[in-house]
Amino acid sequence: MLDRLELRTDQEKAIRGDGVSRLLEDRDSRAALIRGIRLHYHSAMSEPVRRLSSSMPQVARARNARRIMSNDIPERMTAEEQPYCIWHPDMATEDTYRSLASKFSGIRYQVGRACAAAGYHVLYQELDLLPEVSIAEEARESETDGGKLIYDEIMSFKSRYAIMDDCKRTIELRGYECPAYLNGNTEVRWRLAARQGITRWSNDDLLPCIEEDMHLGLEDQEVDQRHGTLTDDEAKLLYSPLPRDLPTVKKTLLTQMAAHDGNIERYAQLANSERTLTQLDQDCVIRGVLHHTMYARWWADQIKNDTIYARSAPYVWDIQRAIMARRIMLNDASVFEDGWPPGVPMPYIIWWPLQPQSDMLSLLAIKVPEMKRQCAAAAIVCDYENVYKNLDPEPSWHLWKVASLFATNPFYREDQEWRGRENGVDVKDDSFMESYILQ
């Protein structure tokens, strides 16, 4: 078994095109190999990679993508071996893409997307494709003369189609969506510059990932600054109704603001793909859930029905925890009338941004004894002295800290200190901070 340093060295060699990762069972090592193959023609054509491609379709797709981008059309490709992205990190010539589409008819939409990225308007017209929204967004964001012509041509149609799915890396020629709208879901070419370095302690497998390489690189890399900054017209979308066709793919801030504000309609429109939520995205969702009841209710339905919104959250249990906290703060005892729901995490803070009634805390402590400490903390903040005394909580650094920072009544801090002396616990010393595992 390779240690971490050996794995990282292996991954670096693979990305540089200097070898094949030894531990291909490792997710990151496979991704590093894919990255190296897509970057380096000599790696793609090496004998070890050629052998691997016969048994690993993912490697075959990367190898074929590199060959195409190097103007070397493969002699044969099964459907499973046809790559999704054939326009990054490099683009082939227009003649190469033309020959590719002629030889492999099943890859015509990928060629159309490549035309949008490269600005090959003449070839795009020859392909005679349905007006597809991902191709339109790719064309607009390419900032090429040919790309503008492709974009204008697609937008001139009364209805458009969603055929390419970047999160699933699929081309849907039968069950496509129509009418479809430009919604910023396309992983356009400039977005692919963002990389997570192999030097990180851990890397995330983020969707969409049209290159199948986990966005890995030798080091962290951000997109160009101009692509991360909203223009004045784009910023106006923060305080204007959203058009059906978004004029930008830079919708991260728009989506985060919709989540933060608990705006169901805007969030549902902006986040309607399986794009993985970042930690900041999810923090905004949690904030929205804690402050807005209807948004919390909507999210509860998404989680229950396992929708694309729920699947986009890598730590969905944190959202569940916020939903339960909101229900408790609204004095909704039905949530635990038969005990705590199995598999649902317990919240710790149940007193902000709303304060539950005293009877609610007493009932919660009876029905769910595991929540006694949370109830005591809420009683301290809400100044429910009788509830606190009835709970008779053990001395705790957690409760002492809550009393010190948030209680207006000094009784609770003094009581925790007294209980600490009686039980030989220094509640002021955080080394006595007993581990608290959120259920």
C-alpha positions in Angstrom: 0.0 0.0 0.0 1.4 3.4 -1.0 1.7 6.1 1.7 0.4 9.6 1.1 3.7 11.0 -0.1 4.1 8.2 -2.6 0.6 8.7 -3.8 1.1 12.4 -4.4 4.4 11.7 -6.2 2.6 9.2 -8.4 -0.2 11.6 -9.1 2.2 14.4 -10.0 4.0 12.1 -12.5 0.7 11.1 -14.0 -0.4 14.7 -14.4 2.9 15.6 -16.0 2.5 12.7 -18.4 5.5 10.9 -17.0 3.9 7.7 -16.0 0.8 5.7 -15.0 -0.4 5.9 -11.4 0.4 2.6 -9.6 -2.8 2.6 -7.5 -5.6 3.0 -9.9 -8.1 1.9 -7.2 -7.5 5.3 -5.6 -10.0 7.8 -6.9 -7.6 10.8 -7.0 -4.9 8.7 -8.7 -7.3 7.7 -11.5 -8.3 11.4 -11.9 -4.7 12.4 -12.0 -4.0 9.9 -14.8 -7.0 11.2 -16.7 -5.8 14.7 -16.3 -2.3 13.8 -17.6 -3.7 11.9 -20.6 -5.9 14.9 -21.6 -2.9 17.2 -21.3 -0.2 15.2 -23.1 -0.4 13.4 -26.4 2.6 11.3 -25.7 1.0 10.0 -22.5 -2.2 9.2 -24.4 -0.3 7.3 -27.0 2.0 5.4 -24.6 1.8 1.6 -24.5 0.7 1.5 -20.8 -2.2 3.9 -21.4 -3.2 2.1 -24.6 -3.4 -1.2 -22.7 -5.4 0.4 -19.9 -7.8 1.9 -22.4 -8.9 -1.5 -23.5 -10.2 -2.4 -20.0 -11.1 1.1 -18.6 -13.6 3.1 -20.6 -12.8 6.2 -18.6 -9.1 6.0 -19.8 -10.3 5.3 -23.3 -12.4 8.4 -23.3 -9.5 10.6 -22.1 -7.2 9.0 -24.6 -9.6 9.6 -27.5 -10.3 13.2 -26.4 -6.5 13.9 -26.4 -6.1 12.3 -29.8 -9.0 14.4 -31.2 -7.7 17.6 -29.8 -4.3 16.8 -31.3 -6.0 16.4 -34.8 -5.6 12.6 -34.7 -9.0 11.0 -35.2 -9.3 7.5 -33.6 -9.9 4.6 -36.0 -12.8 3.3 -34.0 -14.7 4.3 -30.8 -17.6 2.5 -29.2 -20.3 4.6 -27.6 -18.7 4.0 -24.2 -15.4 5.2 -25.5 -16.6 8.5 -27.0 -15.5 11.5 -24.9 -17.9 14.2 -23.7 -15.5 17.1 -23.7 -13.3 17.4 -26.8 -12.5 21.2 -26.6 -10.4 21.5 -23.5 -7.5 21.8 -22.7 -7.0 22.3 -26.4 -9.1 22.6 -29.5 -8.7 20.7 -32.8 -8.9 22.3 -36.2 -12.2 22.8 -37.9 -11.4 20.2 -40.5 -10.6 17.6 -37.7 -14.0 18.2 -36.1 -15.7 18.0 -39.5 -14.1 14.6 -40.2 -14.9 13.4 -36.7 -18.6 14.3 -37.0 -18.7 12.5 -40.4 -17.0 9.4 -39.1 -18.9 9.2 -35.7 -22.4 10.6 -36.0 -23.1 10.0 -32.3 -20.6 12.7 -31.4 -22.2 15.5 -33.4 -23.4 17.5 -30.4 -19.9 17.4 -28.8 -18.6 18.7 -32.1 -21.2 21.4 -32.1 -20.1 22.4 -28.6 -16.5 22.5 -29.7 -17.5 24.7 -32.6 -19.2 27.1 -30.1 -16.0 27.2 -28.0 -13.7 27.7 -31.0 -16.0 29.9 -33.0 -16.3 27.5 -36.0 -19.6 28.9 -37.3 -19.4 27.4 -40.8 -19.0 23.8 -39.4 -21.7 24.4 -36.9 -24.2 25.2 -39.7 -23.1 22.1 -41.5 -24.0 19.9 -38.5 -27.7 21.0 -38.7 -28.2 20.5 -34.9 -31.2 21.4 -32.9 -30.8 24.8 -31.1 -29.2 23.6 -27.9 -28.9 25.7 -24.7 -25.4 24.5 -23.6 -24.0 25.2 -27.1 -25.6 28.6 -26.9 -24.0 29.4 -23.6 -20.6 28.0 -24.7 -20.8 30.2 -27.9 -21.7 33.3 -26.0 -18.9 32.8 -23.4 -16.3 32.1 -26.1 -16.2 35.7 -27.0 -15.3 34.8 -30.6 -16.8 36.3 -33.8 -18.0 32.8 -34.8 -19.3 32.1 -31.4 -21.4 35.2 -31.5 -22.9 34.1 -34.8 -23.7 30.6 -33.4 -25.3 32.2 -30.3 -27.4 34.6 -32.3 -28.5 31.8 -34.6 -29.6 29.6 -31.7 -31.4 32.4 -29.9 -33.3 33.3 -33.1 -35.4 30.1 -32.7 -38.7 30.3 -30.9 -37.9 27.2 -28.8 -34.6 25.7 -27.7 -33.6 22.3 -26.4 -31.6 20.9 -23.5 -29.8 17.9 -25.0 -26.4 18.0 -23.3 -26.2 17.4 -19.6 -22.8 18.5 -18.2 -23.4 16.9 -14.8 -24.3 13.5 -16.2 -22.0 13.9 -19.3 -24.9 12.6 -21.5 -26.4 13.5 -24.9 -30.1 13.0 -24.7 -31.5 12.7 -28.2 -34.9 11.4 -27.3 -36.0 12.5 -23.8 -34.7 16.0 -24.2 -36.2 19.1 -22.5 -38.1 21.5 -24.7 -38.7 24.4 -24.4 -35.4 24.8 -22.5 -33.8 28.1 -21.3 -30.3 29.4 -20.8 -29.8 29.0 -17.1 -26.0 29.2 -16.6 -25.7 25.4 -16.0 -23.1 24.9 -18.7 -19.5 24.2 -17.6 -18.2 26.6 -20.2 -14.5 26.5 -21.3 -13.2 29.3 -19.1 -14.6 27.5 -16.0 -12.3 24.5 -16.7 -9.3 26.6 -15.7 -10.2 26.2 -12.1 -8.2 23.4 -10.5 -7.8 21.8 -7.0 -4.2 20.9 -6.4 -3.1 17.4 -5.5 -1.2 19.0 -2.5 -4.5 19.4 -0.7 -5.2 17.1 2.2 -8.4 16.0 0.4 -10.1 16.9 -2.8 -13.8 17.0 -3.6 -15.4 15.2 -6.5 -17.4 18.1 -7.8 -20.1 18.2 -10.4 -20.2 19.0 -13.2 -16.9 17.4 -14.3 -17.0 17.2 -18.0 -13.3 16.1 -18.3 -13.7 13.3 -15.7 -10.5 14.5 -13.9 -12.0 15.8 -10.6 -10.7 19.3 -11.7 -7.3 18.1 -10.5 -4.1 20.0 -11.1 -0.6 20.2 -9.7 -1.7 23.2 -7.6 -4.8 25.2 -6.8 -5.8 27.5 -9.6 -8.7 30.0 -9.9 -10.5 31.2 -13.0 -9.3 34.5 -14.5 -10.3 37.4 -12.3 -12.6 38.9 -14.9 -14.7 35.7 -14.9 -15.1 35.8 -11.2 -16.4 39.4 -11.1 -19.9 40.5 -12.0 -20.3 43.3 -14.6 -22.7 46.1 -13.8 -25.4 44.5 -15.9 -24.9 41.1 -14.2 -25.0 42.7 -10.7 -28.4 44.2 -11.5 -29.7 40.6 -11.6 -29.2 40.6 -7.8 -32.1 43.0 -7.4 -34.1 42.4 -10.5 -36.6 39.7 -11.6 -34.7 36.9 -13.3 -35.3 36.5 -17.1 -36.1 33.0 -18.4 -32.8 33.1 -20.3 -30.0 34.2 -18.0 -27.5 36.4 -19.8 -24.6 35.0 -17.9 -23.2 31.8 -16.4 -21.7 33.7 -13.5 -24.6 32.9 -11.2 -22.8 31.7 -8.0 -23.5 34.9 -6.1 -27.1 35.0 -7.4 -27.7 31.5 -6.2 -26.1 32.2 -2.8 -28.1 35.3 -2.3 -31.3 33.4 -3.2 -30.5 30.7 -0.6 -29.4 33.3 2.0 -32.8 35.1 1.6 -34.8 32.0 1.5 -36.2 32.9 -1.9 -37.7 29.6 -3.2 -38.5 30.8 -6.7 -35.1 32.3 -7.4 -33.2 29.4 -5.8 -35.3 26.8 -7.7 -34.6 28.4 -11.0 -30.9 29.1 -10.4 -29.9 25.8 -8.8 -31.9 23.4 -11.1 -28.9 21.2 -11.9 -26.9 18.7 -9.9 -23.9 21.1 -9.6 -22.3 20.3 -6.3 -22.8 22.9 -3.6 -19.6 24.4 -2.1 -19.3 24.9 1.6 -20.3 28.6 1.2 -23.3 27.6 -0.9 -24.5 25.2 1.8 -23.9 27.8 4.5 -26.2 30.2 2.6 -28.8 27.4 2.3 -28.6 26.7 6.1 -28.9 30.4 6.9 -32.0 30.6 4.7 -33.5 27.5 6.3 -33.0 28.9 9.8 -34.6 32.3 9.0 -37.4 31.3 6.6 -40.0 28.7 7.4 -41.3 28.2 3.9 -37.8 27.7 2.6 -37.2 25.2 5.3 -40.4 23.4 4.4 -39.4 23.4 0.7 -36.0 21.9 1.6 -37.6 19.2 3.7 -39.6 18.1 0.7 -36.5 18.1 -1.5 -34.6 15.9 0.9 -37.6 13.6 1.4 -38.0 13.1 -2.4 -34.3 13.0 -3.1 -34.5 15.7 -5.8 -31.6 17.2 -7.7 -31.5 20.0 -5.2 -30.9 17.5 -2.3 -28.5 15.5 -4.3 -26.4 18.6 -5.0 -25.7 19.0 -1.2 -22.6 17.0 -0.1 -23.5 17.4 3.5 -27.3 17.2 3.4 -27.5 16.2 7.1 -26.4 19.8 8.0 -29.4 21.1 6.2 -31.6 18.5 7.9 -30.2 19.7 11.2 -31.2 23.3 10.4 -34.7 22.2 9.4 -35.2 20.5 12.7 -33.9 23.5 14.6 -36.3 25.8 12.7 -39.3 23.5 13.6 -38.3 23.5 17.3 -38.0 27.3 17.3 -41.5 27.4 15.8 -42.8 25.2 18.7 -43.7 22.4 16.3 -43.9 19.4 18.8 -45.1 17.1 16.1 -41.6 16.6 14.9 -40.7 14.5 18.0 -44.0 13.4 19.4 -43.0 9.7 18.8 -39.4 10.3 19.7 -36.6 11.7 17.6 -36.9 10.7 13.9 -34.4 7.9 13.2 -31.5 8.9 11.0 -32.1 12.7 11.4 -29.3 14.6 13.1 -30.0 16.6 16.3 -29.3 20.4 16.2 -27.4 22.1 19.0 -28.5 25.7 18.7 -32.3 25.8 19.0 -32.6 29.4 20.3 -31.6 31.5 17.3 -32.8 33.3 15.3 -36.1 32.5 17.1 -36.6 31.5 20.7 -38.9 28.6 21.5 -41.5 28.8 24.2 -40.6 27.4 27.7 -43.2 24.6 27.5 -41.6 23.5 24.2 -38.2 23.1 25.8 -39.7 21.2 28.7 -41.6 18.8 26.4 -38.5 18.3 24.2 -36.4 17.3 27.1 -39.0 14.8 28.2 -39.6 13.3 24.8 -36.0 13.4 23.7 -33.6 13.1 26.7 -30.6 13.2 24.4 -31.6 16.9 23.7 -31.4 17.9 27.4 -28.2 19.9 27.0 -29.6 21.8 24.0 -32.7 22.6 26.0 -30.6 23.8 28.9 -28.7 26.1 26.6 -31.9 27.5 25.1 -33.3 28.0 28.6 -30.2 30.0 29.5 -30.4 32.3 26.5 -34.2 32.7 26.8 -33.9 33.2 30.5 -36.4 30.4 31.4 -35.1 30.0 34.9 -37.7 27.5 36.0 -37.1 25.3 33.0 -33.3 25.4 33.6 -33.7 24.4 37.2 -36.1 21.6 36.4 -33.6 20.3 33.8 -30.9 20.3 36.6 -28.1 20.2 34.0 -24.6 18.9 34.8 -21.8 21.4 34.8 -20.5 21.9 31.3 -18.0 24.2 29.5 -20.6 24.4 26.7 -23.4 25.7 29.0 -21.0 28.0 30.9 -19.9 29.5 27.6 -23.4 30.1 26.4 -24.3 31.7 29.8 -21.2 33.9 29.6 -21.7 35.1 26.0 -25.5 35.2 25.6 -27.3 35.2 28.9 -28.6 38.6 30.2 -29.1 37.0 33.7 -25.9 36.3 35.6 -27.6 33.5 37.5 -26.8 30.9 34.8 -23.1 31.6 34.6 -22.8 31.6 38.4 -24.9 28.4 38.7 -22.7 26.6 36.2 -19.6 27.7 38.1 -21.1 26.5 41.4 -22.1 23.2 39.9 -18.6 22.9 38.5 -17.0 23.4 42.0 -19.4 20.8 43.5 -18.5 18.2 40.9 -14.8 19.0 40.5 -15.1 20.4 37.0 -13.5 23.7 36.0 -16.1 24.9 33.5 -13.9 27.8 32.5 -11.1 25.6 31.2 -11.9 24.5 27.7 -9.6 21.5 28.2 -12.6 20.2 30.2 -14.7 20.7 27.1 -16.2 17.3 26.8 -16.7 16.0 23.3 -20.2 16.6 22.1 -21.2 14.4 19.2 -24.1 15.7 17.2 -26.5 12.8 16.8 
